[in-house]
Amino acid sequence: MNNLPPAFWSRSAEEVLLDHESSPYLLWTTMAIVFVTLLLPYTPLGGLLGFQPLPGKFLWVLAAIVGLYIFCAENIKQVFYKNRQ
């Protein structure tokens, strides 16, 4: 899941978090992938596939890491483009 956020911000010098111009199909597909990835282990199909649910604490830590990753990448991108102009 941590590879999905760059699809939104790496293609533009704009502040994507504030000015979102990505395709709605990209947004909804990404959200669907995240939703299925998080919920699949909690379904009967996940059990048949051998998936085990992750602890809630791990999911919160994962969300914090991905959020920090997005924050840092967005700020570094802004510094990079500011220095190029």
PyMOL commands that set and color helices and strands:
alter all, ss='L'
color gray80, all
select helices_A, chain A and resi 6-9+24-42+44-48+56-84
alter helices_A, ss='H'
color red, helices_A
deselect
rebuild
show_as cartoon
